[in-house]
């Protein structure tokens, strides 16, 4: 399990790095916000709300 978590952490870092290089937004999903808050942020990010 420790190896899987380490692999996942490396993958996460790589995806974030690539997004930064491409100037793409990244929406952290870490349990600190509710699903409704995340949905609202995503909707705003994709301009789905006025």
Wavefront OBJ file of the C-alpha trace (Angstrom):
o trace
v 0.000 0.000 0.000
v 2.851 2.392 0.804
v 4.257 1.895 -2.700
v 0.877 2.614 -4.282
v 0.471 5.779 -2.258
v 3.986 6.894 -3.210
v 3.256 6.198 -6.875
v -0.015 8.110 -6.686
v 1.746 11.047 -5.026
v 4.324 11.141 -7.853
v 1.564 10.972 -10.463
v -0.304 13.818 -8.762
v 2.841 15.964 -8.710
v 3.466 15.294 -12.400
v -0.078 16.179 -13.445
v 0.058 19.389 -11.400
v 3.431 20.288 -12.929
v 2.124 19.794 -16.452
v -0.992 21.837 -15.717
v 1.156 24.704 -14.370
v 3.390 24.606 -17.460
v 0.338 24.763 -19.720
v -1.308 27.487 -17.666
v -4.272 25.265 -16.855
v -6.285 25.640 -13.669
v -6.076 22.934 -11.032
v -8.874 22.289 -8.585
v -7.500 20.622 -5.440
v -9.777 17.936 -4.033
v -8.397 17.237 -0.580
v -11.433 16.927 1.659
v -11.193 20.471 2.974
v -14.299 21.606 1.064
v -17.747 20.135 0.615
v -18.918 18.622 -2.652
v -21.228 21.615 -3.115
v -18.307 24.037 -2.722
v -16.239 22.090 -5.241
v -19.156 21.974 -7.682
v -19.635 25.734 -7.374
v -15.943 26.374 -7.998
v -15.949 24.068 -11.010
v -19.061 25.734 -12.421
v -17.408 29.136 -12.030
v -14.172 27.850 -13.577
v -16.052 26.640 -16.656
v -18.293 29.731 -16.646
v -21.429 27.674 -16.149
v -22.896 30.219 -13.732
v -23.596 33.892 -14.203
l 1 2 3 4 5 6 7 8 9 10 11 12 13 14 15 16 17 18 19 20 21 22 23 24 25 26 27 28 29 30 31 32 33 34 35 36 37 38 39 40 41 42 43 44 45 46 47 48 49 50
